[in-house]
Amino acid sequence: MADEASNRDPFGNYYFALEINKTQVAHFQEFSGLKTSSQVFEIEEGGMNGMTHKRPGQSRYENIVLKYATNATQTLLEWRDKYLRDNFTAQKEDSGAVIVYDNSGTEVRRYSFTRAWPVSWEGPALSAGSSEIAVETVEIAFDGLYVK
């Protein structure tokens, strides 16, 4: 019975990582933008003035944005450079996932995305008078989302 209750405990939002093409790239400070939405068309039917019918239109995925501490790893910058060198003509067959872990480091949720490519990369803001950690930002566009 205790196991059933623990399976329903909410997950923390502070322990997660990014995986690109089945390789874990980094742990991040911040992750946002995981959103999907669909257009709604309202159709008025002749003779039925009291209501409209709603029908689905096109669906879309928002870009995800990840912020991470600058370190020696250049994987995300190299991934962005690959698309810049190809002038964005290469097939976008890359896939990835944002993986959420519980406090013991066990994977509890996986947000997998397909046909992904890095829309933008931003380097850290540097200041000689600051003691903050240098943070880089990457924005990723994608065409499919699956949650496990």
N, C-alpha and C positions, 0 to 999 in steps of 0.2 A: 504494500500500500504506500509506503514512503517513497518507493521508486516512482510511482505514478505521479505523486505530488511534485517531486523534484523535476520531472519532465515538463511540468507546466510552469516552472519558475521562469521569470523573464530573463532575457540575455542582457548583459552589459553592453554598452556601446563604445568601449574603450580598448578592446583587444581585437585587432583585425589586421589583415595583410592583403596584398595584391599579388595575383598570379597572372602571368602573361604566357600564353602558349605552354601551359602546364609546368611553368617554372616560377617558383615564388620569388618575386622581385624585391619586395620591401615591406616593412611594417610602416604604417602611416600615422600621422598625428590627427588628420582630419579627412573625412570622406563625406561628400554631399552630392546631391543631384540624382539620386536613384529614383526615377519617376517615369511612369508611363501614363499617357492620357490618350483619349480618343475624341474626335469631333462628334458633336451631336447635331443632327439635322432635325428641325421641327417641321412637320408637314401638316398643313391645314387641310382638312377634308371638307369638301363642299357639303353643306347641310348640317354639319356638326360644329356649330359655333362655340360650344362650351369647352372644347378641348382640342389639343393637337396630338399628333403621333410623333414619337421620338424614334429616330433611326440612327444607327452608328455610321460614322464616316471613317476617315483615315485615322489610324493610330500612329503614335510617335513615341520615341524615347528621348528623354532629356540627356544631355551630356553629363558624365560624372566628373567630379573634380576631387583630386587627391592632393593633400599637402604632406610633405615628408621632410625630415631633417636631412640636410645635405651631408653626404658621406662620400667615401671613395667609389661607391658603385655608380656607374654611368649607364646602366641598362636602359632606363627610361629615356634618357637623352639620346642614346644610340638608336632606340626604337623610333623616336621622333625624326632623327636625321635620316633614317632609312626612307621614310616617306617624302621628306624634303628633296633628297637626292633623286628619287624617282619621279619628282614633280607630280606626286599623287596619282600617277597612272597605274601603279601596281594594284593587283587585286587585293582587296582588304579581306584576307582570310584569317587574320589573327583573332584569337579568342582570349578570354581572360575570366577572372573571377575575383570578387572581393569575398574573403573568407572571414567569418566571425568565429572567435574562440571563446570558450568559457574560461573561468579563472584557472583551471587546471591545464589549459592549453589544448583541450579537445575541441575539434571542429564541431560547431553547433548549427551553422547556417552557411550556405554558399549561394552567392548571387553571381551566376555565370552569365557572361555576355558574349555575343558572337559578332563576327565581321566588324572588329574593333580597329580603331586607328587613333593615334594621338593628335588631337586638334591643336593643342598648344602646350608649350612648356614655358615656365617662367622661373628664372634664377632667383637666388636670394637677394634681399635688400641688405646691403652691407654698410656698416657704420663703425668707425674706429672707436667711438665712445660707447658702444653698446656691449652688453654681456649676454644678449639673447642668442639662441641657437639659430643658425642659418637654415631657412626653410625654402624648399623648391615646390613648385606647383605643376601638376600635369592635368590636362583636361582630355577626356577620352570620349569619342563618339562611338556608337555601336548600333546594330540593327536588330538584335534579338536578346531577350532576357529570360532566364530560367532560374527559378528559386528552388533549392533543395534544403 
